[in-house]
Amino acid sequence: MTGRHIQESIADLEKRLTSGQIDRDGALDLAAAYRLEGRLQDAAEMLAKLLERPEPDWEICRACVECYREADLMEEAVEILNRWAARFRDRAEFWMLRGLMLELMGEWKAALREHDLACQIAPHMAEAQYRHGIVLMQLGRYDEARVDFVKALKLRPNFARAQMNIGLLYEAQGNVRDAIGAFEQALRLDPQNADAHLNLGALYGEAGDSQRALEHCEKALELDPTSSEAAYNAGLALSDRDPDQAIRFLRRAIASDPENVDAYHRLGVIAQARGRWEIAAGFFEKAVERDPERMDSLFALAVCYGKSDRAKEAVAAFRKLLDHDPCNEKAWFYLGVAYDKLGDSEQAGAAYRKADEAAAGRIDG
């Protein structure tokens, strides 16, 4: 629908609204048209007024809350739900929506209470069991969450999202084998699930199966060409066996997400392995710029400075790292090497002694 057609539709629906001749479907159509124009608050406020009719409609209430949520007006969304609680309290969907609002506000324990009510009202609703499991998962109650996802799958055997979350639970618990099995099953339920391919790519990479890792990453990219994470995982899988191809994937990851710190770091690692110290330093600099607390990038950067005859910068980088990790034996040693290159034998000797103390465990962290 073109912009002109949307505006014509809005004008027609607003006339019907003003004359009181708009029904539920017309109101929802008008809200949808407002949303297409980015007028989320207008849509929400129009729907809120319609709730004042003698017989308030659940679909109007739900759409109103969703418009306020999309407009990032969470207090208004919660106010609507609180105001109409008595009217819709017998609907499981009402409590699920209240729970979702609380999830978005980070109030996970309160959200769990709402989802408890939804499950009590509709124990055979797969979506209710699923959302209950999501909250338990966020609260770290993994075994209980798994029970909910299994229930959801029994109620809806093709529920790929529930199966995906079983995989995520196994992954969070460090159970790579069962996580892989769960994600493979999710793909059987939904072969176009890019996230399942993404997770399998990462897990097969961790398991050392670079070929399968690459296959799943490429499939994830086929389904979602803008996935920076999939491109990064593909680059990671290829880092050892085909560095040039890995570099292409890693650059693609950065093109999709210029803030992908892992991709910059991995490019630095590849350049470092080839002895291209200045190029490696450039990538590690970008990683540290984006994440100053990334100590592995900072250490690698300091080493590259030292290898590139940039001893002053190496000293500064090692000093910064040691402020965070004063027990780092290697950092103290390479700091001594940097001072040696600067001709400062006194500081070099002090750094070497600190390296010995760190190795002997005589420096307090």
C-alpha positions as CSV (number, residue, x, y, z in Angstrom):
1,M,0.0,0.0,0.0
2,T,1.4,3.4,-1.0
3,G,1.6,6.4,1.3
4,R,-1.2,8.1,-0.6
5,H,-3.4,5.0,-0.2
6,I,-2.7,4.8,3.5
7,Q,-3.6,8.4,4.0
8,E,-6.9,7.9,2.1
9,S,-7.7,4.8,4.2
10,I,-7.0,6.8,7.4
11,A,-9.2,9.6,6.3
12,D,-12.1,7.3,5.5
13,L,-11.8,5.3,8.7
14,E,-11.5,8.5,10.8
15,K,-14.8,9.8,9.3
16,R,-16.4,6.5,10.4
17,L,-14.8,6.8,13.8
18,T,-16.1,10.4,14.3
19,S,-19.6,9.4,13.3
20,G,-19.6,6.4,15.6
21,Q,-20.0,4.0,12.8
22,I,-16.8,2.1,13.1
23,D,-16.8,-1.5,14.3
24,R,-14.0,-3.5,15.9
25,D,-12.5,-4.6,12.6
26,G,-12.5,-1.0,11.3
27,A,-10.9,0.2,14.5
28,L,-8.2,-2.4,14.2
29,D,-7.7,-1.4,10.5
30,L,-7.3,2.2,11.5
31,A,-4.8,1.3,14.2
32,A,-2.8,-0.7,11.7
33,A,-2.8,2.2,9.2
34,Y,-1.6,4.6,12.0
35,R,1.2,2.1,12.8
36,L,2.3,2.0,9.2
37,E,2.7,5.8,9.4
38,G,4.6,5.5,12.7
39,R,1.7,7.0,14.7
40,L,1.8,4.5,17.4
41,Q,0.6,6.7,20.2
42,D,-2.3,8.0,18.1
43,A,-3.3,4.3,17.5
44,A,-3.1,3.4,21.1
45,E,-5.1,6.5,22.3
46,M,-7.8,5.8,19.7
47,L,-8.1,2.2,20.8
48,A,-8.1,3.2,24.5
49,K,-11.1,5.5,23.9
50,L,-13.0,2.6,22.1
51,L,-12.5,0.5,25.3
52,E,-14.9,2.9,27.0
53,R,-17.8,1.5,25.0
54,P,-20.3,-0.5,27.0
55,E,-18.8,-3.9,25.9
56,P,-15.0,-3.5,25.8
57,D,-13.4,-5.9,23.3
58,W,-10.4,-8.0,24.1
59,E,-8.8,-7.6,20.7
60,I,-9.1,-3.8,21.0
61,C,-7.4,-4.0,24.5
62,R,-4.6,-6.3,23.2
63,A,-4.0,-4.0,20.2
64,C,-4.0,-0.9,22.4
65,V,-1.4,-2.4,24.8
66,E,0.8,-3.5,21.9
67,C,0.7,0.0,20.4
68,Y,1.8,1.6,23.7
69,R,4.5,-1.1,24.0
70,E,5.8,-0.4,20.5
71,A,5.8,3.3,21.3
72,D,7.9,2.5,24.4
73,L,5.1,3.8,26.6
74,M,5.2,1.0,29.1
75,E,3.5,2.8,31.9
76,E,0.5,3.5,29.7
77,A,0.4,-0.1,28.5
78,V,0.4,-1.4,32.1
79,E,-2.2,1.2,33.1
80,I,-4.6,-0.2,30.4
81,L,-4.1,-3.7,31.6
82,N,-4.7,-2.8,35.2
83,R,-7.8,-0.8,34.4
84,W,-9.4,-3.6,32.5
85,A,-8.3,-6.5,34.7
86,A,-11.7,-7.1,36.1
87,R,-13.2,-7.3,32.6
88,F,-10.7,-9.7,31.1
89,R,-9.4,-11.6,34.1
90,D,-10.9,-14.9,32.9
91,R,-8.8,-14.9,29.7
92,A,-5.4,-16.6,29.8
93,E,-4.3,-14.3,27.0
94,F,-4.8,-11.3,29.4
95,W,-2.5,-12.7,32.0
96,M,0.1,-13.7,29.3
97,L,0.1,-10.1,28.0
98,R,0.5,-8.7,31.5
99,G,3.4,-11.2,32.0
100,L,5.0,-10.1,28.8
101,M,4.9,-6.5,29.8
102,L,6.5,-7.3,33.1
103,E,9.2,-9.3,31.2
104,L,10.0,-6.3,29.1
105,M,10.4,-4.3,32.3
106,G,12.7,-6.9,33.7
107,E,10.4,-7.8,36.5
108,W,10.8,-11.6,36.1
109,K,9.3,-12.8,39.4
110,A,6.2,-10.7,39.0
111,A,5.9,-11.9,35.4
112,L,6.1,-15.5,36.6
113,R,3.0,-14.9,38.8
114,E,1.0,-13.7,35.8
115,H,2.1,-16.6,33.7
116,D,1.1,-19.0,36.5
117,L,-2.4,-17.6,36.3
118,A,-2.5,-18.0,32.5
119,C,-1.5,-21.7,32.9
120,Q,-4.1,-22.2,35.6
121,I,-6.8,-20.8,33.4
122,A,-5.7,-22.6,30.2
123,P,-3.6,-25.6,31.1
124,H,-3.8,-26.9,27.6
125,M,-2.6,-23.7,25.9
126,A,0.9,-24.4,24.5
127,E,1.8,-20.7,24.3
128,A,1.0,-20.2,28.0
129,Q,3.3,-23.1,29.0
130,Y,6.0,-21.8,26.6
131,R,6.0,-18.2,28.1
132,H,6.0,-19.7,31.6
133,G,9.1,-21.6,30.7
134,I,10.8,-18.5,29.2
135,V,10.5,-16.7,32.5
136,L,11.7,-19.7,34.5
137,M,14.7,-19.9,32.1
138,Q,15.5,-16.2,32.8
139,L,15.3,-16.9,36.6
140,G,17.9,-19.7,36.2
141,R,15.3,-22.5,37.0
142,Y,16.4,-24.6,34.1
143,D,15.0,-27.9,35.0
144,E,11.5,-26.4,35.6
145,A,11.7,-24.5,32.4
146,R,12.5,-27.7,30.5
147,V,9.4,-29.3,31.9
148,D,7.3,-26.4,30.6
149,F,8.9,-26.6,27.1
150,V,8.2,-30.3,27.0
151,K,4.6,-29.7,28.0
152,A,4.3,-27.1,25.3
153,L,5.6,-29.6,22.7
154,K,3.2,-32.3,23.8
155,L,0.3,-29.8,23.3
156,R,1.7,-28.6,20.0
157,P,4.1,-31.2,18.5
158,N,5.4,-28.8,15.8
159,F,6.3,-26.0,18.3
160,A,9.8,-25.3,17.0
161,R,10.4,-22.3,19.4
162,A,9.8,-24.6,22.4
163,Q,12.3,-27.1,21.0
164,M,14.8,-24.3,20.4
165,N,14.6,-23.3,24.0
166,I,15.3,-26.9,25.2
167,G,18.5,-26.6,23.1
168,L,19.3,-23.3,24.7
169,L,18.8,-24.8,28.2
170,Y,21.2,-27.7,27.4
171,E,23.7,-25.2,26.0
172,A,23.5,-23.0,29.1
173,Q,24.2,-26.1,31.2
174,G,27.3,-27.0,29.1
175,N,25.6,-30.1,27.6
176,V,26.8,-29.7,24.0
177,R,25.7,-33.1,22.8
178,D,22.1,-32.8,23.9
179,A,22.0,-29.2,22.8
180,I,23.0,-30.2,19.3
181,G,20.3,-32.9,19.4
182,A,17.7,-30.4,20.4
183,F,18.6,-27.9,17.7
184,E,18.7,-30.7,15.1
185,Q,15.1,-31.6,16.2
186,A,14.1,-27.9,16.0
187,L,15.3,-28.0,12.4
188,R,13.2,-31.0,11.6
189,L,10.2,-29.1,12.9
190,D,11.2,-25.9,11.1
191,P,13.8,-26.4,8.3
192,Q,13.9,-22.6,7.7
193,N,14.9,-21.8,11.3
194,A,18.0,-19.6,10.9
195,D,18.6,-19.4,14.7
196,A,18.8,-23.2,14.9
197,H,21.4,-23.3,12.1
198,L,23.3,-20.4,13.9
199,N,23.4,-22.3,17.2
200,L,24.4,-25.5,15.5
201,G,27.2,-23.7,13.7
202,A,28.6,-22.4,17.0
203,L,28.2,-25.7,18.8
204,Y,29.8,-27.8,16.1
205,G,32.6,-25.3,16.1
206,E,33.1,-25.8,19.8
207,A,33.1,-29.5,19.3
208,G,35.9,-29.2,16.7
209,D,33.7,-30.2,13.7
210,S,34.6,-27.3,11.5
211,Q,32.9,-28.7,8.4
212,R,29.5,-29.1,10.0
213,A,30.0,-25.7,11.7
214,L,30.6,-24.1,8.3
215,E,27.6,-25.8,6.7
216,H,25.2,-24.6,9.3
217,C,26.7,-21.1,9.3
218,E,26.3,-20.8,5.6
219,K,22.7,-22.1,5.8
220,A,22.0,-19.4,8.5
221,L,23.5,-16.8,6.2
222,E,21.4,-18.1,3.3
223,L,18.3,-17.6,5.4
224,D,19.4,-14.3,7.0
225,P,22.2,-12.7,4.9
226,T,22.6,-9.8,7.4
227,S,23.4,-12.1,10.4
228,S,26.7,-10.8,11.7
229,E,26.9,-13.7,14.2
230,A,26.5,-16.3,11.5
231,A,29.3,-14.7,9.4
232,Y,31.5,-14.5,12.5
233,N,31.0,-18.2,13.3
234,A,31.7,-19.1,9.7
235,G,35.0,-17.2,9.9
236,L,35.8,-18.8,13.2
237,A,35.3,-22.3,11.7
238,L,37.6,-21.5,8.8
239,S,40.3,-19.7,10.8
240,D,42.7,-22.6,10.9
241,R,42.1,-24.4,7.6
242,D,41.4,-21.5,5.2
243,P,42.4,-18.1,6.7
244,D,41.7,-16.1,3.5
245,Q,38.1,-17.4,3.3
246,A,37.8,-16.8,7.1
247,I,38.8,-13.2,6.6
248,R,36.1,-12.7,4.0
249,F,33.4,-14.0,6.4
250,L,34.8,-11.9,9.2
251,R,34.7,-8.7,7.1
252,R,31.2,-9.6,6.2
253,A,30.3,-9.9,9.9
254,I,31.7,-6.4,10.5
255,A,29.8,-5.0,7.4
256,S,26.6,-6.3,9.0
257,D,27.5,-5.1,12.5
258,P,30.4,-2.6,12.8
259,E,30.4,-3.1,16.5
260,N,31.2,-6.9,16.3
261,V,34.1,-7.0,18.7
262,D,34.7,-10.7,18.3
263,A,35.2,-10.3,14.5
264,Y,37.8,-7.6,14.9
265,H,39.6,-9.7,17.5
266,R,39.6,-12.8,15.2
267,L,40.9,-10.8,12.3
268,G,43.7,-9.6,14.6
269,V,44.5,-13.2,15.6
270,I,44.8,-14.2,11.9
271,A,47.0,-11.3,11.1
272,Q,49.1,-12.0,14.2
273,A,49.6,-15.6,13.2
274,R,51.0,-14.4,9.8
275,G,53.4,-12.0,11.5
276,R,51.6,-9.0,10.2
277,W,51.9,-7.1,13.4
278,E,50.8,-3.6,12.3
279,I,47.7,-4.9,10.6
280,A,46.9,-7.1,13.7
281,A,47.4,-4.1,16.0
282,G,44.9,-2.2,13.9
283,F,42.2,-4.8,14.4
284,F,43.0,-5.2,18.1
285,E,42.7,-1.4,18.5
286,K,39.3,-1.5,17.0
287,A,38.3,-4.3,19.4
288,V,39.6,-2.4,22.4
289,E,37.9,0.8,21.3
290,R,34.6,-0.9,21.3
291,D,35.2,-2.9,24.5
292,P,37.8,-1.4,26.8
293,E,37.4,-4.3,29.2
294,R,38.3,-6.9,26.6
295,M,41.6,-8.0,28.2
296,D,42.6,-10.7,25.6
297,S,42.4,-8.0,22.9
298,L,44.4,-5.6,25.0
299,F,47.1,-8.1,25.7
300,A,47.3,-9.1,22.0
301,L,47.5,-5.4,21.1
302,A,50.3,-4.8,23.5
303,V,52.3,-7.7,22.1
304,C,51.7,-6.4,18.6
305,Y,53.0,-3.0,19.6
306,G,56.1,-4.6,21.0
307,K,56.6,-6.6,17.8
308,S,56.1,-3.4,15.7
309,D,58.8,-1.4,17.5
310,R,56.2,0.7,19.2
311,A,57.6,0.1,22.6
312,K,56.1,3.2,24.3
313,E,52.7,2.1,23.2
314,A,53.4,-1.4,24.3
315,V,54.3,-0.2,27.8
316,A,51.1,1.9,28.1
317,A,49.0,-1.1,27.0
318,F,50.6,-3.5,29.3
319,R,50.3,-1.0,32.2
320,K,46.6,-0.7,31.5
321,L,46.2,-4.4,31.4
322,L,48.1,-4.9,34.7
323,D,45.8,-2.3,36.4
324,H,43.0,-4.9,35.7
325,D,45.1,-8.0,36.2
326,P,48.1,-7.4,38.4
327,C,48.9,-11.2,38.6
328,N,49.4,-11.6,34.9
329,E,52.9,-13.1,34.7
330,K,53.1,-12.8,30.9
331,A,52.1,-9.2,30.9
332,W,54.8,-8.3,33.5
333,F,57.4,-10.2,31.4
334,Y,56.5,-8.5,28.1
335,L,56.4,-5.2,29.9
336,G,60.0,-5.9,30.9
337,V,60.8,-6.6,27.2
338,A,59.3,-3.3,26.1
339,Y,61.3,-1.4,28.7
340,D,64.4,-3.2,27.5
341,K,63.7,-1.9,24.0
342,L,63.4,1.6,25.4
343,G,66.8,1.2,27.1
344,D,65.2,1.5,30.6
345,S,67.0,-1.4,32.3
346,E,65.8,-0.3,35.8
347,Q,62.1,-0.5,34.9
348,A,62.7,-3.6,32.9
349,G,64.3,-5.3,35.9
350,A,61.4,-4.3,38.1
351,A,59.0,-5.8,35.6
352,Y,60.9,-9.1,35.3
353,R,60.9,-9.4,39.1
354,K,57.2,-8.8,39.2
355,A,56.8,-11.6,36.6
356,D,58.7,-13.9,38.9
357,E,56.5,-12.9,41.9
358,A,53.4,-13.5,39.8
359,A,54.6,-16.9,38.8
360,A,55.2,-17.7,42.4
361,G,51.8,-16.4,43.4
362,R,53.3,-13.6,45.6
363,I,51.2,-10.8,44.1
364,D,47.7,-10.1,45.5
365,G,45.0,-9.8,42.9
